[in-house]
Amino acid sequence: MNGKTPALIELRSAVRFWFEKLEANSKVCIGVSGGADSLALAAAAKLESKNFAIDLIAVVVDHGIQQNSAEVAAEVKNKLAKIGYTDIFVNRANIQITDGIEASARRARYKIFEQAMETFGAQTFLLGHTKNDQAEGVLLGLARGSGTKSLSAMSQVSGPYIRPFLSIDRETTEAACREAGIEFWVDPHNSNEEFTRVRVRENILPLLEKEIGPGIVDALSRSAKILREDAIALDDWADEVFAQINPSDIEVSTLAALPIAIRSRVLRKAIYAAGAPIGSISAAHLEPIEAFVSDWRGQGHTSLPGGVKVCRISGRLSLLQQESNQP
């Protein structure tokens, strides 16, 4: 595999930036679906790992959604072996659909990622998301009416997960595969317009490029970066406030003195601290809680996911988990 062709050089540089931060003999997992993005990442990482004494583990998830999913996973394993991988972790996902196939599959996939890291003792996991994925995420967030954090799409670093290609487009990963002689798999789900993300990719982004002009993917990716920086600053401010209050009994005057962007974050943190499942509180859930602060008219209590009850009593917000909802 010639690692000095234009696209591969660009990808290797992106991977090298992160490998330079790791200790020698670090164990690094890589998620490989068989698509161009992940196979290009696997190839670039394999080429760069020789310069850093890094042990790579490829992780292949058989989602079991399609009839030939096991065959696809086996073929991906064969391609990885040809690239030079010896440690290849393949596992079948146990997908329990609770909130749509995409979200449910993602949860199952990350469980396998966690299993792989635990099995091999890895603390770093590389993912092949690109600038195109980032742009799609911003548009999906806009369509849902999401807040700053959702609009900022994916972070380059999230816990053990690193996304080296967020500033690189999908055309480059496909070019890298061609340069390396790697045949990548095209997931039929990526053309199935039953999925919202596919409609954004196939219809909305091309329309924006046509009607507004080229460079939309770059612009959306830049917007995501700016929004993420803003979200981090706002989250840090909210954390400072939260550390100084009693989250189950909050002075309304303290909340009223905060900008609403900070107040909503503090309220969300307090609700989770009271027992609501992480990720369960939407903007709609916060509206009646916000009214306790900014539009007080003697309203009664509000019930939230996880059995959390919020009410205003004597100028304070009381948050507790109702006993009747306990297991």
C-alpha positions in Angstrom: 0.0 0.0 0.0 1.5 3.3 -1.2 1.1 5.7 1.7 2.5 8.7 -0.2 -0.4 9.5 -2.6 -2.2 12.9 -2.1 -5.4 11.9 -0.3 -3.6 9.4 2.0 -1.0 12.0 2.9 -3.7 14.3 4.0 -5.4 11.6 6.1 -2.1 10.4 7.6 -1.4 14.0 8.7 -4.8 14.2 10.4 -4.1 10.9 12.2 -0.5 11.8 13.1 -1.7 14.9 15.0 -3.5 12.6 17.5 -0.9 9.8 17.6 1.7 12.4 18.6 -0.3 12.9 21.8 -0.3 9.2 22.8 2.4 7.3 24.7 4.4 4.6 22.9 2.7 1.2 22.9 -0.7 2.7 23.4 -3.6 0.5 22.4 -6.0 2.2 20.0 -9.3 0.9 18.7 -10.7 1.9 15.3 -14.4 1.6 14.3 -14.6 0.1 10.8 -17.9 -0.4 9.0 -16.5 -1.2 5.6 -17.4 2.2 4.2 -14.9 4.6 2.6 -14.5 6.8 5.7 -13.7 4.1 8.2 -11.5 2.0 5.8 -9.5 5.1 4.9 -9.1 5.8 8.6 -7.9 2.2 9.1 -5.4 2.5 6.3 -4.0 5.9 7.4 -3.8 4.8 11.0 -2.0 1.5 10.0 0.6 3.5 8.0 1.2 6.0 10.8 1.2 3.5 13.7 4.6 2.2 12.5 6.1 5.6 13.4 4.7 5.7 16.9 4.8 2.1 18.2 1.0 2.1 18.6 -1.0 -1.1 18.7 -4.2 -1.0 16.6 -7.3 -2.9 17.1 -10.0 -2.8 14.4 -13.6 -3.1 15.6 -16.3 -4.3 13.3 -19.9 -4.3 14.3 -22.4 -6.6 12.7 -25.6 -4.7 13.2 -27.7 -7.6 12.0 -30.2 -5.3 10.3 -29.7 -6.6 6.8 -29.9 -10.2 5.7 -26.2 -10.3 4.6 -24.8 -8.4 7.5 -22.6 -11.3 8.7 -21.1 -11.7 5.3 -20.4 -7.9 5.1 -18.7 -8.1 8.5 -16.6 -11.1 7.4 -15.6 -9.3 4.2 -14.6 -6.2 6.2 -12.4 -8.4 8.4 -10.7 -9.8 5.3 -10.0 -6.3 3.9 -8.5 -5.3 7.3 -6.3 -8.3 7.3 -5.0 -7.4 3.9 -4.2 -3.9 5.1 -2.1 -5.5 7.9 -4.4 -5.8 10.9 -4.0 -8.8 13.1 -6.2 -7.7 16.0 -9.7 -7.5 14.7 -12.7 -7.5 17.1 -16.0 -8.5 15.4 -19.2 -8.7 17.3 -23.0 -8.7 16.5 -25.0 -5.8 17.9 -28.1 -6.5 20.1 -30.4 -3.7 18.8 -33.4 -3.0 20.9 -35.5 -0.4 19.0 -36.9 2.1 21.4 -36.6 5.5 19.6 -36.0 4.8 16.0 -33.6 2.5 14.2 -30.8 5.0 13.8 -30.6 6.0 17.5 -31.1 2.4 18.7 -28.4 1.1 16.4 -26.0 3.8 17.5 -26.5 2.8 21.2 -25.9 -0.9 20.4 -22.8 0.0 18.3 -21.2 2.0 21.1 -21.8 -0.8 23.6 -19.6 -3.0 21.4 -17.0 -0.3 21.1 -16.9 -0.2 24.9 -16.6 -4.0 25.0 -13.6 -3.9 22.6 -11.8 -1.2 24.6 -12.3 -3.3 27.8 -11.2 -6.5 26.1 -7.9 -5.0 24.7 -7.3 -2.5 27.4 -7.5 0.5 25.0 -8.3 4.0 26.2 -8.5 5.6 22.8 -11.0 4.9 20.0 -10.8 6.5 16.5 -14.0 7.1 14.5 -14.1 8.1 10.8 -16.7 10.8 10.8 -16.0 13.5 8.2 -16.9 17.1 7.5 -19.9 15.9 5.6 -21.3 14.1 8.6 -20.8 17.3 10.6 -22.7 19.4 8.1 -25.6 16.9 8.1 -25.7 17.0 11.9 -26.1 20.8 11.9 -29.0 20.6 9.4 -30.7 17.9 11.4 -30.3 19.9 14.6 -31.8 23.0 12.9 -34.8 20.9 11.7 -35.4 19.6 15.3 -35.2 23.1 16.8 -32.2 22.0 18.9 -30.1 24.1 21.1 -26.5 25.2 20.8 -24.9 21.9 21.8 -26.9 19.8 19.2 -26.3 22.4 16.5 -22.6 22.1 17.2 -22.8 18.5 16.0 -19.9 16.3 16.9 -16.8 17.1 18.9 -13.3 16.0 17.8 -12.8 14.5 21.2 -15.6 13.0 23.4 -14.2 10.9 26.2 -12.1 8.1 24.7 -13.5 8.8 21.2 -11.5 10.8 18.7 -12.6 11.9 15.2 -9.5 12.9 13.2 -11.4 13.6 9.9 -13.9 16.2 11.0 -12.1 18.8 8.9 -11.8 16.4 5.9 -14.5 15.8 3.3 -15.9 12.4 2.1 -14.5 12.8 -1.3 -11.0 12.7 0.2 -11.7 9.4 2.1 -13.0 7.8 -1.1 -10.0 9.0 -3.0 -7.7 7.6 -0.4 -9.4 4.2 -0.7 -8.9 4.3 -4.5 -5.2 5.3 -4.0 -4.7 2.4 -1.6 -6.5 -0.1 -3.8 -9.2 -0.7 -1.2 -12.7 -1.5 -2.4 -15.1 0.1 0.1 -18.7 -1.1 0.8 -21.6 1.2 0.1 -24.3 0.6 2.7 -27.7 0.4 1.1 -29.1 2.2 4.2 -27.1 5.2 3.1 -29.3 5.5 0.0 -32.6 4.6 1.8 -34.6 7.9 2.0 -36.7 6.5 4.8 -33.9 7.8 7.0 -33.9 11.5 7.7 -30.1 11.8 7.5 -30.1 10.2 4.1 -32.7 12.7 2.8 -30.5 15.5 4.1 -27.4 14.0 2.4 -29.0 13.2 -0.9 -31.6 16.0 -1.3 -31.1 19.0 1.1 -27.3 19.5 0.9 -27.2 19.2 -3.0 -30.1 21.7 -3.2 -28.4 24.2 -0.9 -25.2 23.8 -3.0 -27.2 24.4 -6.2 -29.3 27.4 -4.9 -26.9 29.1 -2.6 -23.6 28.1 -4.1 -20.7 25.8 -3.4 -19.1 25.6 0.0 -22.2 24.8 2.1 -20.6 21.8 3.7 -17.5 23.9 4.7 -19.7 26.7 6.0 -21.9 24.3 8.1 -18.8 22.6 9.5 -17.3 26.0 10.5 -20.6 26.9 12.1 -20.6 23.7 14.1 -17.1 24.5 15.4 -18.1 28.0 16.5 -21.3 26.8 18.1 -19.3 24.1 20.0 -16.9 26.7 21.3 -19.9 28.8 22.5 -21.6 25.8 24.0 -18.4 24.8 26.0 -18.1 28.4 27.4 -21.8 28.4 28.4 -21.6 25.0 30.0 -18.5 26.0 32.0 -20.4 29.1 33.3 -23.4 26.9 34.2 -21.1 24.4 36.0 -19.7 27.2 38.1 -23.2 28.4 39.1 -24.4 24.8 39.8 -21.5 24.1 42.1 -22.6 27.0 44.3 -26.3 26.0 44.8 -28.3 23.3 46.4 -29.8 21.6 43.3 -32.8 20.3 45.1 -33.8 23.7 46.7 -32.8 26.6 44.5 -33.4 30.3 45.3 -35.5 31.7 42.4 -33.7 35.1 42.8 -30.4 33.3 42.0 -31.9 31.8 38.8 -33.6 35.1 37.8 -30.3 36.9 37.9 -28.8 34.6 35.2 -29.1 34.9 31.4 -31.6 32.4 30.2 -28.9 30.4 28.3 -27.2 29.8 31.6 -30.4 29.4 33.6 -31.7 26.6 31.3 -28.4 24.7 31.7 -28.5 25.0 35.4 -32.1 23.8 35.5 -31.4 20.9 33.3 -28.4 19.8 35.5 -30.6 20.1 38.6 -33.3 18.0 37.0 -30.9 15.3 36.1 -29.4 15.4 39.6 -32.9 14.9 41.0 -33.2 11.6 39.1 -34.3 12.3 35.5 -32.6 10.0 32.9 -29.7 11.8 31.2 -30.8 13.1 27.8 -34.5 12.9 28.6 -35.2 16.6 29.2 -36.1 18.6 26.2 -36.8 22.3 25.7 -40.5 21.6 26.0 -39.9 20.1 29.5 -38.0 23.2 30.6 -40.7 25.7 29.5 -43.0 25.3 32.6 -39.9 25.3 34.8 -38.7 28.5 33.3 -42.2 30.0 33.9 -41.7 29.3 37.6 -38.8 31.9 37.4 -39.9 34.4 34.8 -43.7 34.2 34.7 -44.8 33.2 38.2 -48.6 33.2 38.6 -49.0 30.6 41.3 -48.7 27.5 39.0 -48.9 24.0 40.4 -46.1 21.5 40.3 -44.6 20.0 37.0 -43.9 16.3 36.6 -40.9 15.3 34.5 -39.3 12.1 33.2 -37.9 9.8 35.9 -40.6 10.8 38.4 -39.0 14.2 39.1 -41.4 16.8 40.5 -40.6 20.5 40.4 -42.6 23.2 42.2 -42.1 26.7 43.5 -42.5 27.2 47.2 -41.8 30.4 49.1 -39.5 31.8 46.5 -37.5 28.6 45.9 -37.6 25.8 43.4 -38.0 22.4 45.0 -36.9 19.4 43.0 -37.5 15.9 44.2 -38.1 12.4 42.8 -41.6 11.1 43.7 -41.6 7.9 45.7 -44.4 6.4 43.6 -42.1 6.3 40.6 -39.3 4.4 42.4 -38.7 0.8 41.5 
